[in-house]
Amino acid sequence: MLAAASRQWWVVVLEGILGIAFGILALVYPGITLVTLVILFAIWAVVSGLFEIIQGFRVAEHRGRSWPFAAMGVLSIAAGVIAFVVPQITIIGLAILLGAWLLVKGVLEVYTAWRIRNEVTGEWVLALAGVLAIIAGVIILAVPAVGVVLAIAFIAAWAIVGGVLAIFFGWRLRSLGQRLGTVGHAGPTGAAAA
C-alpha cells in the first residue's frame, strides 16, 4: 500500500500547499464576498477530492482496500460541486456544509491512519489532521450562527494546519519511497526509479 502511495508523494505535498494557500487567503481577505469564498472553497475541495481518488487508485494497485481514499475524494468533490452549483447559499448553509465535510473527512482520515499504523511510522500526522478536522467540524456544526468571521477563522486555521501536516506526510512518503526504491531523484514522477 505505502509503496504505491510513496510514488505519488508529490500529490500529498501539492494538496497541502493548496490548503495553506486557501487558509492564508481566507485570513488575509476576510472581507471578500461570500460567493468568492464559496468559489475558493469549491476549487480547493474538488482538487483535494481528485487527488484523494488518484491516491486511492494507486493504493488499490497493491492492496484492495482503497475505499477510505475514494470516500474522502467523493465527499470532497461533492462538497465542491454543491458549492459551485449553489454559490448563493447562506453562511449558515455554508457552515453546515463545511462542518459536515470536515467531520466526515476527519473521521475517514483517523480511520485511514489507524489502518496503516503497522506499515508506517508517522501515521499520527494523518490522525492528527483528522482529529483537527473533526474538532473544527463539530464546532462549526454546533454554533453555525456565530458568524462569517468565526467560520472563516476555523476554516482557514484548519486549512493551514492541515496543509502543513499534509506536506510533512508527503515528505515522509517520499522518504519511504526512496528507502523502498519506488521514488527516484528525477522529479515527481519518479522516472529515475522506473
Buried (B, 14 or more C-beta within 10 A) or exposed (E): BBBBBBBBBBBBBBBBBBBBBBBBBBBEEEEBEBEEBBBBBBBBBBBBBBBBBBBBBBBBEEBEEBBBBBBBBBBBBBBBBBBBEEBEBEBEBBBBBBBBBBBBBBBBBBBBBBBBEEEBEBBEBBBBBBBBBBBBBBBBBEEBEBEBEBBBBBBBBBBBBBBBBBBBBBBBBBBBBBEEEBBBEEEBEBEEBE
